[in-house]
């Protein structure tokens, strides 16, 4: 599970997501307790509509890197009937 959130997301965390989405006191893992893999990422200078920001490409790269790293894990889980 990857959570990509705009650092300045007004809807999700009032415009300052630092420490809410990432860091040791993050609420994110408690939102997804069954996730075997969890990673959170704050997209700098970005609000709620990540796709609409000028730096959206960097966010897409983060997602693609996560998928490239962990997609094989899902394949293994599904084929071992542990999913």
ROMAR-252656 format. One record per residue (C-alpha): chain; y, z, x; residue number from 1. Coordinates in steps of 0.001 Angstrom, whole numbers. Layout:
% ROMAR-252656
+--------+---------+---------+---------+------+
: lodren :      c2 :      c3 :      c1 : seke :
+--------+---------+---------+---------+------+
:      A :       Y :       Z :       X :  NUM :
...
+--------+---------+---------+---------+------+
END
This chain:
% ROMAR-252656
+--------+---------+---------+---------+------+
: lodren :      c2 :      c3 :      c1 : seke :
+--------+---------+---------+---------+------+
:      A :       0 :       0 :       0 :    1 :
:      A :    3363 :    -936 :    1369 :    2 :
:      A :    6603 :     195 :    -173 :    3 :
:      A :    9564 :   -1952 :     829 :    4 :
:      A :   12811 :    -615 :    -510 :    5 :
:      A :   16457 :   -1436 :      11 :    6 :
:      A :   18170 :    1294 :    2023 :    7 :
:      A :   21067 :    1266 :    -447 :    8 :
:      A :   19058 :     970 :   -3660 :    9 :
:      A :   21281 :    2478 :   -6349 :   10 :
:      A :   18626 :    2443 :   -9096 :   11 :
:      A :   15800 :    4043 :   -7139 :   12 :
:      A :   17572 :    6619 :   -4991 :   13 :
:      A :   21265 :    6694 :   -5836 :   14 :
:      A :   22375 :    4378 :   -3029 :   15 :
:      A :   20986 :    6344 :     -72 :   16 :
:      A :   17214 :    6041 :     327 :   17 :
:      A :   17069 :    7554 :    3815 :   18 :
:      A :   14449 :   10320 :    3766 :   19 :
:      A :   13445 :    9642 :     159 :   20 :
:      A :   11369 :    6535 :     840 :   21 :
:      A :   10582 :    7180 :    4505 :   22 :
:      A :   10342 :   10154 :    6828 :   23 :
:      A :    8415 :   13439 :    6757 :   24 :
:      A :    9859 :   14617 :    3412 :   25 :
:      A :    9308 :   11307 :    1640 :   26 :
:      A :    8182 :   11332 :   -1989 :   27 :
:      A :    6536 :    7924 :   -1562 :   28 :
:      A :    2950 :    8985 :    -674 :   29 :
:      A :    2843 :   11285 :   -3705 :   30 :
:      A :    3656 :    8302 :   -5938 :   31 :
:      A :     501 :    6507 :   -4745 :   32 :
:      A :   -2079 :    9234 :   -4041 :   33 :
:      A :   -5095 :    6878 :   -4074 :   34 :
:      A :   -3679 :    4532 :   -1447 :   35 :
:      A :   -5909 :    4549 :    1627 :   36 :
:      A :   -3213 :    2856 :    3671 :   37 :
:      A :     422 :    3687 :    3054 :   38 :
:      A :    3493 :    2396 :    4815 :   39 :
:      A :    7115 :    2633 :    3758 :   40 :
:      A :    9932 :     500 :    5040 :   41 :
:      A :   13662 :     625 :    4357 :   42 :
:      A :   15406 :   -2720 :    4413 :   43 :
:      A :   18859 :   -2108 :    5968 :   44 :
:      A :   22043 :   -3148 :    4165 :   45 :
:      A :   20051 :   -3961 :    1033 :   46 :
:      A :   20138 :   -2696 :   -2521 :   47 :
:      A :   17699 :   -2990 :   -5408 :   48 :
:      A :   17486 :   -6813 :   -5497 :   49 :
:      A :   15955 :   -7375 :   -2063 :   50 :
:      A :   15348 :  -11076 :   -2762 :   51 :
:      A :   19060 :  -11631 :   -3389 :   52 :
:      A :   20361 :  -10233 :     -92 :   53 :
:      A :   21267 :  -12268 :    2972 :   54 :
:      A :   18669 :  -10408 :    5052 :   55 :
:      A :   15820 :  -10978 :    2556 :   56 :
:      A :   13940 :  -13022 :    5146 :   57 :
:      A :   13540 :   -9942 :    7361 :   58 :
:      A :   12066 :   -8062 :    4408 :   59 :
:      A :    9646 :  -10910 :    3726 :   60 :
:      A :    8608 :  -10824 :    7386 :   61 :
:      A :    7837 :   -7100 :    7081 :   62 :
:      A :    5627 :   -7786 :    4041 :   63 :
:      A :    3872 :  -10709 :    5728 :   64 :
:      A :    3198 :   -8632 :    8846 :   65 :
:      A :    1722 :   -5844 :    6719 :   66 :
:      A :    -526 :   -8293 :    4875 :   67 :
:      A :   -1666 :   -9927 :    8106 :   68 :
:      A :   -2583 :   -6531 :    9523 :   69 :
:      A :   -4322 :   -5073 :    6462 :   70 :
:      A :   -5651 :   -7959 :    4401 :   71 :
:      A :   -8960 :   -7917 :    6270 :   72 :
:      A :   -9350 :   -4252 :    5222 :   73 :
:      A :   -9288 :   -5218 :    1549 :   74 :
:      A :  -11846 :   -7950 :    2181 :   75 :
:      A :  -14136 :   -5416 :    3842 :   76 :
:      A :  -13642 :   -2855 :    1079 :   77 :
:      A :  -14394 :   -5363 :   -1685 :   78 :
:      A :  -17512 :   -6673 :      21 :   79 :
:      A :  -18837 :   -3169 :     682 :   80 :
:      A :  -18478 :   -2303 :   -3030 :   81 :
:      A :  -16318 :     696 :   -2174 :   82 :
:      A :  -13305 :    -607 :   -4014 :   83 :
+--------+---------+---------+---------+------+
END
